[in-house]
Amino acid sequence: MDPRKSSSLTNVQEYAPLRLEPSDAGRVLTVLADAFADAPLTQRVVGGSRSRRVRSTRLGLGAQLPAAFARATVLGEGGGATLQGVLVGAPPCAHPFPPPPLAVRLWTAARQGFAVAGRWAELFERLQTRRPADPHWYLALLGVAPAAQRRGIGSRLLRAWLAEVDAARGSVWVETDEPRSLGLYRAAGFESAGELAFDAVPIWLLSRAPRRG
């Protein structure tokens, strides 16, 4: 049995998430596109039908995923061929990830629509200006497939990654536009570091101070 394909365990002490690899990219994109299709920002920036938002999100994340696998920790939960949740967490100075090649960026923007791609780029630049100046860990993505939500998957993935962060005595930064996620982050020790609005959608900025591992 592949040791990285550890199954989910109910005992928190024994829980070991899947350590995902580039060969898992297709499954990762399926989960994340489904998870973020109904997020407030996705609905505002992309708009249209849910299938359109899934497709657009998959395109945008797909362009960034190779760099994420190269520079960050990618964790998942799910048995067999079914992946249910994914976390992408970057160590200090690893994020923002290097941009994909120009040809990939142009192809992605054309498929998403240049207006949509431009709005995402504008949002990214605004978020960058609010990030801490000191080195910090960054929670880039945490998504759970809608059919698997409210089962503790996001909490388990977050707890597993934060154990790695705490072992390094690191601080963490995350942004979220999803009000339902605030309780999850606050329960994990995150505190408010401000807010901003993008196209009238509120975005919460959250930080977590270093802890002893």
C-alpha positions in Angstrom: 0.0 0.0 0.0 1.2 3.4 -0.9 2.0 5.1 2.5 0.8 8.5 1.2 -2.7 7.1 0.6 -3.4 6.8 4.3 -7.1 6.6 5.0 -9.0 9.2 7.1 -9.1 8.2 10.8 -11.7 9.3 13.4 -9.0 9.6 16.1 -7.4 13.0 15.7 -4.2 11.7 17.3 -3.8 9.2 14.4 -5.1 11.4 11.6 -2.8 11.5 8.6 -3.9 13.5 5.5 -3.0 12.4 2.0 0.2 14.0 0.7 -0.8 14.9 -2.8 1.5 14.9 -5.8 1.4 16.3 -9.3 -0.1 13.1 -10.6 -3.2 14.0 -8.4 -3.7 17.3 -10.2 -6.9 16.3 -12.0 -8.6 15.2 -8.8 -7.4 18.3 -7.0 -8.8 20.6 -9.6 -12.2 18.7 -9.6 -12.5 19.2 -5.8 -11.4 22.9 -5.7 -13.4 24.0 -8.7 -16.5 22.4 -7.2 -15.7 23.9 -3.8 -15.2 27.5 -4.9 -17.8 27.7 -7.7 -20.4 29.1 -5.2 -18.0 31.3 -3.2 -19.2 35.0 -3.1 -16.2 36.3 -5.1 -16.5 33.6 -7.8 -20.2 34.4 -8.2 -19.4 38.1 -8.5 -16.3 38.0 -10.7 -17.3 35.1 -13.0 -21.0 35.1 -12.7 -23.2 33.1 -15.0 -24.3 29.5 -14.4 -22.6 27.2 -11.9 -21.1 25.1 -14.7 -19.5 28.3 -16.1 -18.1 29.1 -12.7 -16.7 25.6 -12.2 -15.1 25.7 -15.6 -13.6 29.1 -15.1 -12.3 28.2 -11.6 -10.7 25.0 -12.9 -8.9 27.0 -15.6 -7.5 29.6 -13.3 -6.4 27.2 -10.6 -5.0 24.8 -13.2 -2.6 27.4 -14.4 -1.2 27.8 -10.9 -1.2 24.3 -9.7 2.2 23.2 -11.0 3.9 25.9 -9.0 1.8 25.0 -6.0 3.0 21.4 -6.1 6.6 22.6 -6.5 6.7 25.1 -3.7 3.9 24.3 -1.2 2.4 21.5 0.8 -0.7 20.0 -0.9 -2.8 17.9 1.4 -6.1 16.0 0.8 -8.6 13.7 2.3 -10.6 11.0 0.6 -10.6 7.3 0.0 -9.9 5.5 -3.2 -10.3 7.6 -6.3 -12.6 10.0 -4.5 -10.9 13.2 -3.2 -13.1 15.2 -0.9 -11.0 18.1 0.5 -7.8 19.8 -0.5 -5.4 22.2 1.3 -2.6 24.2 -0.3 -0.2 25.8 2.3 3.0 27.6 1.4 6.0 28.1 3.7 7.6 31.5 4.2 8.7 33.3 1.0 7.2 30.6 -1.3 4.1 32.6 -2.2 3.1 34.3 -4.4 3.9 31.4 -6.7 5.9 32.1 -9.8 3.5 33.0 -12.7 3.0 30.3 -15.4 4.6 30.8 -18.8 3.2 33.7 -20.9 1.6 31.3 -23.4 -0.3 29.5 -20.5 -1.4 32.8 -19.1 -2.7 34.1 -22.4 -4.5 30.8 -23.1 -6.1 30.7 -19.7 -7.2 34.3 -19.9 -8.7 33.7 -23.4 -10.6 30.7 -22.1 -11.8 32.4 -18.9 -12.5 35.7 -20.7 -10.0 38.6 -20.5 -12.4 40.6 -18.3 -12.7 37.8 -15.7 -8.9 37.1 -15.7 -8.2 40.9 -15.3 -10.5 41.1 -12.3 -8.8 38.2 -10.6 -5.4 39.8 -11.3 -6.7 43.1 -9.8 -7.9 41.3 -6.7 -4.6 39.4 -6.3 -2.7 42.7 -6.4 -4.9 44.3 -3.8 -4.6 41.3 -1.4 -0.8 41.4 -1.8 -0.7 44.9 -0.5 -2.3 43.8 2.8 0.0 40.8 3.4 2.4 41.1 6.4 5.9 42.3 5.5 7.6 39.7 7.8 8.1 36.1 6.6 5.0 34.1 7.2 3.2 30.9 6.1 0.3 31.3 3.8 -2.8 29.3 3.5 -3.4 29.6 -0.2 -6.4 27.3 -0.6 -8.7 25.2 1.6 -11.7 23.7 -0.2 -14.1 20.8 0.5 -16.5 19.4 -2.1 -20.0 20.6 -1.3 -21.3 17.0 -1.0 -18.7 16.3 1.7 -19.0 19.5 3.7 -19.9 19.6 7.5 -18.0 16.4 8.1 -14.9 18.0 9.7 -12.7 17.5 6.6 -11.6 21.1 6.4 -10.9 21.2 10.1 -8.8 18.0 10.0 -6.7 19.3 7.0 -6.2 22.6 8.6 -5.1 21.1 11.9 -2.7 18.8 10.2 -1.0 21.6 8.3 -0.9 23.9 11.3 1.0 21.1 13.2 3.7 21.6 10.6 3.6 25.3 10.9 3.7 25.2 14.7 6.7 22.8 14.6 8.5 25.7 12.8 7.1 28.3 15.2 5.7 30.2 12.2 2.9 32.8 11.8 0.1 32.2 9.3 -1.9 34.5 7.0 -5.1 33.7 5.2 -7.9 35.6 3.4 -11.5 34.4 3.0 -14.6 35.7 1.3 -16.7 32.9 2.8 -18.5 33.9 6.1 -19.0 30.2 7.0 -15.2 29.7 7.2 -14.7 32.3 9.9 -15.7 29.9 12.7 -13.3 27.3 11.4 -10.3 29.7 11.3 -11.1 31.3 14.7 -11.4 27.9 16.3 -7.9 27.2 15.0 -6.5 30.3 16.6 -6.7 32.9 13.8 -7.6 36.5 14.7 -8.9 39.3 12.6 -6.3 41.4 10.8 -8.7 43.6 8.9 -11.2 43.6 6.0 -11.5 44.8 2.5 -14.2 44.8 -0.1 -13.9 43.9 -3.8 -16.9 44.6 -6.0 -18.9 44.9 -2.7 -17.9 41.4 -1.6 -16.3 41.5 1.9 -13.0 39.7 2.4 -11.7 38.9 5.9 -8.0 39.0 6.5 -6.9 36.7 9.3 -3.6 36.0 11.0 -2.3 33.4 13.5 0.6 34.1 15.8 3.5 31.6 16.2 2.9 28.8 18.6 5.1 26.2 20.2 4.9 23.0 18.2 
